[in-house]
């Protein structure tokens, strides 16, 4: 997993744990905190499952998010 991809996934987990917000609000918060376009952040996060769905690290981080998060 590339550094940015990993950082955004970790940020999504941290943000969700802290705020308990839905996917769109989580994307907005982590984008704002990093000065990224929310559409870019969302695109990166949504590409992770197809790229890394079998990786242990992805599965471990993904398991910490709600099932309805589309990542």
C-alpha positions in Angstrom: 0.0 0.0 0.0 1.3 3.4 -0.9 2.1 5.8 1.9 -0.7 8.2 1.1 -3.2 5.4 0.8 -2.2 3.9 4.1 -2.2 7.3 5.9 -5.7 8.1 4.6 -7.1 4.7 5.7 -5.5 5.1 9.1 -6.9 8.6 9.3 -10.4 7.3 8.5 -10.1 4.8 11.4 -8.9 7.5 13.8 -11.5 10.0 12.7 -14.3 7.5 13.0 -13.2 6.4 16.4 -13.0 10.0 17.6 -16.3 11.3 16.1 -18.4 8.3 15.0 -19.5 10.1 11.9 -20.6 8.6 8.6 -18.4 8.1 5.6 -19.0 11.4 3.9 -18.3 13.4 7.0 -15.2 11.3 7.8 -13.9 12.0 4.3 -14.6 15.7 4.7 -12.8 15.9 8.1 -9.7 14.1 7.0 -9.5 16.0 3.7 -9.8 19.3 5.5 -7.2 18.4 8.0 -4.7 17.5 5.3 -5.6 20.2 2.8 -6.8 17.7 0.2 -9.8 17.8 -2.1 -12.6 15.6 -0.6 -13.2 14.0 -4.0 -9.6 13.0 -4.2 -9.6 11.6 -0.7 -12.8 9.7 -1.4 -11.4 8.3 -4.6 -8.3 7.1 -2.9 -10.2 5.4 -0.1 -12.7 3.8 -2.4 -10.0 2.3 -4.6 -8.4 0.5 -1.6 -10.6 -2.5 -1.4 -10.1 -3.5 -5.1 -6.3 -2.9 -4.8 -5.6 -4.3 -1.3 -8.6 -6.3 -0.2 -6.6 -9.4 0.4 -3.8 -7.7 2.4 -3.8 -8.3 6.1 -3.1 -4.6 7.0 -6.0 -3.4 4.9 -8.4 -6.0 6.4 -7.2 -5.1 9.9 -7.8 -1.4 9.4 -11.0 -1.9 7.5 -12.5 -4.1 10.2 -12.3 -1.0 12.5 -14.8 0.9 10.3 -18.6 0.4 9.9 -19.6 -2.2 7.3 -21.6 0.5 5.5 -18.4 2.5 4.7 -17.8 1.8 0.9 -14.1 1.2 1.3 
